[in-house]
Amino acid sequence: MDTAALIRWLQHAISKTDASSVKRIIRFQNGSDYRRFLQQLNKDDSGSESLKSINPLPIIMGITCRLPADARLNETFTGRIWMEKDCKISVSPSAQKTPAPQNGIPWGVQQIKAPMAWGITTGHRVKIGVIDTGVDFGHPDLRHSLLRGINLINRSKLPYDDNGHGTHIAGTIAAANQMQGMIGVAPRALIAPVKAFDHNGSAFVSDIILGIEWCVRNGMDVINMSFGMKTRSKALLGAVTNAYNEGVIIVASSGNDGRQRFVDYPARYPQTISVGATNRLRRIASFSNRGPYIDIYAPGEKIMSAWLRGNYNEMSGTSMATSHVSGAIALLLSLKPGLSPGDIKSIMKRSMMPLRNSKSRRGPGELDVLRMLQAAERI
């Protein structure tokens, strides 16, 4: 491929960007084309302000940059590179209210029977990358559960949470404050907060891809993705597939549309574990997506967990259900560290509790940590 011609085309297109321009992801089919492109880019960008706005996405052999809305790839690049919109993605919106302070073990952690497993596993040293809004590093219930992580929005800062969603997710997974706080599903697991979402809970697909790449490179065992979008992204699928092939387990929320045969992306991809939400009655929560694309359900309605400034908050959503599943996987991996993503999905599916009032005994059921650990013993 004529790398110099591509760089000239990009330089020309970027120079014409204005308020109507859109972020794009460009992926290369061929690894050697991509490497040559990056080498040439590093040589050329010292003299070009426009080229400095190009950000590499190595895990998918791609780049992201702003281009005019009407930009079209030159025909000479057909079949060698692909271009797609770098879509906006949101943490799954959740109903929330500020409750009284939390003490002890939240109902969802009890319902999945996590405390009954703590005599044999607490998730010790299993690493979970939480791609979200960051975390409250000062929260007393999370102090012993946090790794440094990364802030993809401002790399010079720690991934501090300015939204609350990421802290809530982290609390359910691994809060550990027996004295006067709450306890999460896997209290000795380690959370690496990956801040890809801003204070509004918004990110671009390229931010998620960079987050997945960071998790793979830094040896995360599990990635928690409590967010979703309606449109399919081949670039995001590429990043998810690469992480899966590296042995990283990806847990994703199915979405809060209450729809029968639809789940959000990336939960729709078969390389993830797709999670729906249940209530205290062990029935599917009214807001949860449901049906054949769900792999497992977990508590997601009126979930109490950690919040900003050392507080607590009650939230509902498949985001909350997803964090229960990530914690449960940490309990399992601490006992059996060699399990592949495929093994874990199969163990979960074999050990689910049938939902209450479920018409089908064969459909997805609710997470049960004790049954899951017993099923793993038979592998």
matplotlib code that plots the C-alpha trace (Angstrom):
import matplotlib.pyplot as plt

x = [0.0, 1.2, 1.6, 2.8, -0.4, -2.6, -0.8, -1.2, -4.9, -5.3, -3.4, -5.6, -8.8, -7.9, -7.0, -10.6, -12.2, -14.8, -17.6, -19.5, -16.5, -16.9, -14.5, -13.6, -11.7, -9.6, -8.4, -5.6, -6.1, -2.4, 0.0, 3.0, 1.0, 0.0, 3.6, 4.9, 2.1, 3.1, 6.8, 6.0, 3.6, 6.2, 8.6, 6.0, 4.1, 6.9, 6.2, 2.4, -0.1, -2.9, -1.1, -0.6, -4.3, -4.1, -4.2, -3.0, -5.1, -2.6, -4.8, -7.0, -4.2, -6.0, -6.1, -8.7, -9.0, -11.5, -12.4, -15.0, -18.5, -18.3, -14.8, -14.6, -11.6, -9.7, -10.4, -6.7, -7.1, -10.1, -9.7, -6.5, -8.2, -11.7, -13.3, -16.2, -17.6, -16.1, -19.5, -20.4, -21.1, -22.6, -22.5, -25.9, -28.3, -29.6, -32.2, -30.5, -31.3, -29.2, -30.0, -28.9, -25.3, -24.6, -23.5, -22.6, -23.4, -25.8, -28.8, -27.4, -24.1, -26.2, -28.6, -25.8, -24.5, -21.0, -20.6, -21.0, -17.9, -15.7, -14.4, -12.6, -12.2, -12.3, -10.9, -7.4, -5.2, -7.4, -7.2, -10.3, -10.2, -13.3, -13.7, -15.9, -15.9, -13.0, -13.2, -13.2, -9.7, -10.5, -13.5, -12.9, -14.5, -12.2, -8.9, -7.5, -9.0, -7.5, -4.6, -3.5, -5.3, -5.2, -7.0, -7.5, -9.1, -6.2, -3.2, -1.3, -4.0, -5.2, -8.5, -10.6, -14.4, -16.3, -19.6, -20.2, -21.0, -17.5, -17.3, -20.6, -19.5, -16.2, -18.0, -20.1, -17.2, -14.6, -15.5, -13.8, -14.7, -16.0, -16.0, -18.4, -18.8, -19.9, -18.5, -18.5, -18.7, -14.9, -13.4, -9.8, -9.8, -7.9, -9.6, -7.8, -10.0, -9.8, -11.3, -12.6, -15.9, -16.3, -18.4, -21.5, -20.8, -19.9, -17.0, -16.0, -15.6, -11.9, -11.6, -13.0, -10.6, -7.7, -9.1, -9.3, -5.7, -4.5, -6.2, -4.6, -1.2, -1.4, -2.4, -6.1, -7.9, -11.4, -12.7, -16.0, -18.0, -21.1, -22.0, -23.5, -24.6, -27.2, -24.9, -22.4, -18.8, -16.3, -13.5, -14.9, -15.5, -11.8, -10.6, -13.0, -11.9, -8.2, -8.7, -10.7, -7.9, -5.4, -7.5, -9.2, -12.8, -15.1, -18.4, -20.8, -24.2, -27.1, -28.9, -31.9, -34.5, -36.8, -36.6, -37.3, -34.8, -32.1, -29.0, -26.6, -23.1, -20.6, -22.7, -24.1, -20.7, -20.3, -16.8, -18.4, -20.5, -23.8, -25.6, -29.3, -30.7, -33.0, -34.8, -35.1, -37.8, -35.4, -37.4, -36.1, -36.2, -38.7, -36.0, -33.6, -33.2, -33.9, -34.0, -31.6, -28.7, -28.4, -25.9, -26.8, -28.8, -27.7, -29.1, -29.5, -32.5, -32.1, -28.4, -26.6, -22.9, -20.1, -20.4, -18.4, -16.8, -17.1, -20.9, -23.3, -26.0, -28.7, -28.9, -30.7, -29.5, -27.8, -24.6, -25.1, -25.9, -22.7, -20.5, -21.9, -20.9, -17.4, -16.9, -18.1, -15.6, -12.9, -13.9, -13.7, -10.4, -8.7, -9.4, -8.8, -6.5, -6.1, -9.7, -10.2, -13.1, -14.9, -14.5, -15.9, -18.9, -19.7, -19.4, -21.7, -24.3, -24.2, -24.6, -27.3, -30.4, -33.6, -35.5, -38.7, -41.8, -39.6, -41.6, -38.5, -36.1, -33.6, -33.3, -30.6, -30.9, -29.5, -25.9, -25.3, -21.7, -21.8, -23.2, -20.7, -17.7, -19.1, -19.5, -15.9, -14.7, -16.0, -13.8]
y = [0.0, 3.5, 4.7, 8.2, 8.7, 7.7, 10.1, 12.9, 12.1, 12.2, 15.4, 17.0, 15.7, 16.6, 20.2, 20.6, 19.6, 22.0, 21.9, 19.3, 16.9, 13.4, 11.0, 8.0, 4.7, 3.5, -0.2, -1.8, -5.3, -6.0, -5.8, -4.7, -1.9, -0.7, -0.8, 1.1, 3.6, 4.3, 4.6, 7.1, 8.9, 9.3, 10.8, 13.2, 14.4, 16.5, 19.1, 18.7, 19.8, 17.9, 14.6, 15.0, 14.5, 10.9, 8.4, 4.8, 1.8, -1.0, -3.8, -3.6, -2.3, 1.0, 4.7, 7.3, 10.9, 13.6, 13.9, 15.9, 14.4, 13.8, 12.2, 9.1, 6.8, 7.0, 4.0, 3.1, 2.0, -0.3, -3.7, -2.6, -0.3, 0.1, 3.2, 3.4, 6.1, 6.3, 6.1, 7.6, 5.0, 5.4, 3.7, 2.1, 4.7, 3.7, 4.9, 6.1, 7.6, 8.5, 6.0, 5.6, 4.5, 0.8, -1.7, -5.3, -7.5, -6.1, -8.2, -9.1, -10.4, -12.6, -13.7, -15.2, -17.0, -15.3, -15.2, -19.0, -19.4, -17.0, -19.9, -21.3, -18.3, -14.5, -13.7, -13.2, -11.2, -11.8, -8.6, -7.0, -4.1, -1.9, 0.2, 2.9, 6.5, 5.8, 5.2, 7.1, 6.3, 7.7, 5.5, 3.5, 0.4, 0.3, 1.4, -2.1, -3.3, -0.8, -0.9, 2.4, 1.8, 4.5, 7.7, 7.6, 11.1, 12.7, 10.4, 12.7, 12.1, 9.1, 7.7, 9.6, 9.1, 12.3, 10.5, 7.8, 4.9, 3.3, 3.5, 1.8, -1.0, -1.4, -1.6, -4.5, -6.4, -6.0, -3.7, -4.9, -3.0, -5.5, -3.0, -0.3, -0.4, -2.9, -6.1, -6.9, -10.3, -10.9, -8.8, -9.7, -9.2, -6.2, -3.6, -1.6, 1.4, 2.3, 5.7, 5.9, 7.7, 11.4, 13.0, 12.5, 8.8, 9.2, 7.8, 7.0, 3.5, 4.3, 5.0, 1.6, 0.0, 1.7, 0.5, -3.1, -2.9, -1.5, -4.4, -7.0, -5.5, -5.1, -8.7, -8.3, -11.6, -10.1, -6.9, -5.5, -3.6, -2.0, 0.0, -0.5, 0.9, -0.1, -0.1, -2.8, -1.8, -4.0, -2.2, -2.9, -6.5, -6.8, -5.5, -7.9, -10.8, -10.1, -9.9, -13.1, -14.8, -13.6, -15.4, -12.4, -12.9, -10.0, -9.4, -7.0, -5.6, -6.4, -3.0, -1.5, -1.4, -4.2, -5.8, -9.4, -10.4, -7.7, -6.9, -4.0, -4.2, -5.4, -7.8, -9.1, -10.4, -14.2, -13.6, -11.8, -13.0, -11.1, -10.3, -9.5, -8.2, -9.8, -8.5, -9.8, -12.2, -13.8, -12.7, -10.7, -7.0, -5.0, -2.8, -5.7, -6.9, -10.6, -13.6, -15.8, -13.4, -13.3, -15.8, -15.3, -13.1, -11.5, -9.1, -5.6, -3.9, -1.4, -2.4, -0.5, 0.1, 2.6, 6.2, 9.4, 11.1, 7.9, 7.7, 5.0, 5.0, 2.7, 2.1, -0.2, -1.5, -4.4, -2.5, -3.6, -7.2, -7.3, -6.3, -9.3, -11.7, -10.1, -10.6, -14.2, -15.0, -13.6, -16.1, -18.9, -17.8, -17.5, -21.3, -22.3, -19.8, -21.7, -21.5, -20.0, -17.6, -20.5, -22.7, -20.0, -19.3, -23.0, -23.5, -20.5, -21.8, -25.3, -24.0, -21.3, -21.4, -21.4, -18.1, -17.9, -18.1, -18.9, -20.6, -22.5, -24.5, -24.4, -20.6, -18.6, -18.6, -16.6, -16.7, -19.0, -18.9, -22.2, -24.2, -22.5, -23.6, -27.1, -27.3, -26.1, -29.0, -31.4, -29.9]
z = [0.0, -0.7, 2.9, 1.9, -0.2, 2.8, 5.0, 2.4, 2.1, 6.0, 6.2, 3.6, 5.2, 8.7, 7.6, 6.4, 9.7, 11.2, 13.7, 11.7, 11.6, 13.1, 14.8, 12.6, 13.2, 10.3, 10.5, 8.4, 7.0, 6.9, 9.8, 7.7, 6.1, 9.6, 10.9, 7.9, 8.3, 12.0, 11.2, 8.4, 10.7, 13.4, 10.8, 9.4, 12.3, 13.8, 11.1, 10.9, 13.5, 11.7, 11.9, 15.7, 16.1, 14.9, 17.8, 17.2, 18.3, 18.1, 19.4, 16.2, 13.9, 13.6, 14.3, 15.3, 14.2, 13.4, 9.7, 7.7, 7.7, 4.0, 3.9, 1.7, 1.4, -1.9, -4.1, -4.2, -0.5, -1.1, 0.6, 2.4, 5.1, 6.5, 8.0, 10.4, 12.7, 16.1, 17.9, 21.3, 24.0, 27.4, 30.8, 31.0, 32.4, 35.8, 38.2, 41.4, 44.8, 47.8, 50.6, 54.3, 54.9, 54.0, 56.6, 56.0, 53.0, 50.3, 49.3, 45.9, 47.3, 49.7, 46.9, 44.7, 47.8, 47.7, 51.5, 51.6, 49.4, 51.4, 53.5, 50.5, 48.1, 48.4, 44.9, 46.3, 43.8, 40.8, 38.7, 37.3, 34.8, 35.3, 32.1, 33.4, 34.9, 37.3, 41.1, 44.4, 45.6, 49.1, 49.7, 52.9, 51.5, 48.4, 49.8, 50.0, 46.7, 44.2, 41.7, 40.1, 36.8, 34.1, 33.1, 29.3, 29.3, 31.1, 31.4, 33.8, 36.5, 38.5, 37.2, 39.8, 39.4, 38.7, 37.9, 40.5, 38.3, 38.3, 42.1, 42.4, 40.1, 42.0, 45.4, 44.3, 42.9, 45.6, 48.5, 51.7, 54.9, 57.5, 60.4, 59.3, 55.6, 52.9, 51.5, 47.8, 46.0, 45.9, 48.8, 48.1, 44.3, 42.9, 40.8, 38.2, 37.3, 33.6, 33.2, 29.6, 30.4, 31.3, 34.1, 31.9, 31.5, 27.8, 25.8, 22.2, 21.0, 20.5, 24.2, 25.0, 22.6, 24.3, 27.7, 26.5, 25.1, 28.5, 30.3, 28.1, 28.3, 32.1, 32.8, 33.8, 34.3, 33.9, 32.2, 33.5, 30.8, 32.4, 29.3, 25.9, 22.6, 20.0, 16.9, 15.9, 15.7, 13.9, 15.6, 19.0, 18.0, 16.9, 20.3, 22.2, 20.1, 20.7, 24.4, 24.4, 22.4, 25.1, 27.7, 29.3, 30.4, 29.3, 31.2, 29.6, 30.5, 28.3, 28.5, 30.2, 27.4, 28.7, 25.3, 24.5, 21.9, 21.9, 23.9, 23.6, 22.1, 23.2, 25.3, 22.0, 20.9, 21.7, 23.1, 26.1, 29.0, 28.6, 31.8, 32.5, 35.8, 38.4, 41.5, 45.1, 44.0, 41.6, 38.6, 35.6, 36.5, 34.4, 32.8, 31.8, 28.3, 28.1, 25.8, 23.9, 23.8, 27.6, 29.1, 32.8, 35.1, 38.4, 41.0, 39.4, 41.1, 44.0, 44.5, 47.3, 46.8, 47.2, 45.9, 45.6, 48.7, 50.8, 50.5, 49.3, 46.7, 45.5, 41.7, 39.3, 36.0, 34.1, 35.0, 38.6, 37.6, 35.6, 38.6, 40.5, 37.7, 37.5, 41.3, 41.0, 38.3, 40.5, 43.2, 40.7, 39.1, 42.5, 43.0, 39.4, 37.7, 34.5, 33.2, 29.8, 28.9, 27.2, 30.3, 32.5, 30.3, 30.1, 33.9, 34.5, 32.1, 33.6, 37.2, 37.0, 39.2, 37.2, 37.5, 39.5, 37.3, 34.3, 31.5, 30.3, 32.4, 29.6, 29.3, 31.1, 34.9, 37.8, 39.1, 42.0, 43.3, 45.2, 42.3, 40.0, 42.2, 42.4, 38.6, 38.2, 40.4, 37.7, 35.0]

ax = plt.figure().add_subplot(projection="3d")
ax.plot(x, y, z, "-o")
ax.set_aspect("equal")
plt.show()
